[in-house]
């Protein structure tokens, strides 16, 4: 067996310990004589799996009792519609557009009501986070929406926007569980798990209870109402059971690592190794404003597309996978999620130095 260093933006690297445990339990989960994949979602064994996954997530994030945790499907993209369908009581919402994902969410919301773009960083190819200390928040806005970490561009809100009392909704797909979070600052926190938390197919929604009501937009399908899933403890219909089981294992792994404060330290250390090198390099450079740099997704370029392509190819041959930047921006991107070990980042930097020496 040989495992590569996988810098994919998602689906992404998972902790090896989690994969090893899942492999050992594949044919017989905990004496049940079957895999979790083959198990009824109404069984006692699965009830325990989803129950302890939720309890561990609550502990990790310090989720208060007045928030529900929902394990849903449809990817993060389905939330682009579920959020307005469930929360747009006044049919007005404010969006801060800092990349492709918030742009898509904004466009989706505009199908259901008035979506206002109250700040954007599109003018400089989303290479920064706009000043959000005094935004023109609409008086009748049902919520203010952000994408907290921009997977494609590699920026992150270091400070949450001042929503002037309005409910904050955040897509945290690519920074989920990378650091401690004050859940009380948000009305809704959601993310697809396939970056930092588990396999594709699960989306986790953490939502304040008062936002879960029957008062949704007319015609909202039963499956797209938060209340449907909240009332049924995420078991209204068959949930993405195997994915939830792996997420549960990742939560336990995170607890063993010392929780989210320890992960933040580790993530800062890993990111610093890469950013320090990028800042010093005569060949490679980062593409976003230093103050807004993501700890999770690190885009960089040489400035010469042919050299970028050569680098990606040679890196792949050397065991560094998925370093090509998003198809919309080119260049390179190293995603260094929780499960990427520090050695992986050090090895990447050593490889980049060698490439720089050979090609400058
Ligand atoms: N939001 C963010 C921040 C993302 O990075 C992505 C996927 N890369 C999405 C939303 C869309 O996720 P999904 O493919 O699960 O719909």
Boltz pocket constraint, residues with backbone or C-beta under 6 A from the ligand:
constraints:
  - pocket:
      binder: B
      contacts: [[A, 9], [A, 10], [A, 74], [A, 75], [A, 76], [A, 77], [A, 78], [A, 101], [A, 147], [A, 149], [A, 150], [A, 151], [A, 152], [A, 171], [A, 172], [A, 173], [A, 174], [A, 192]]
      max_distance: 6.0
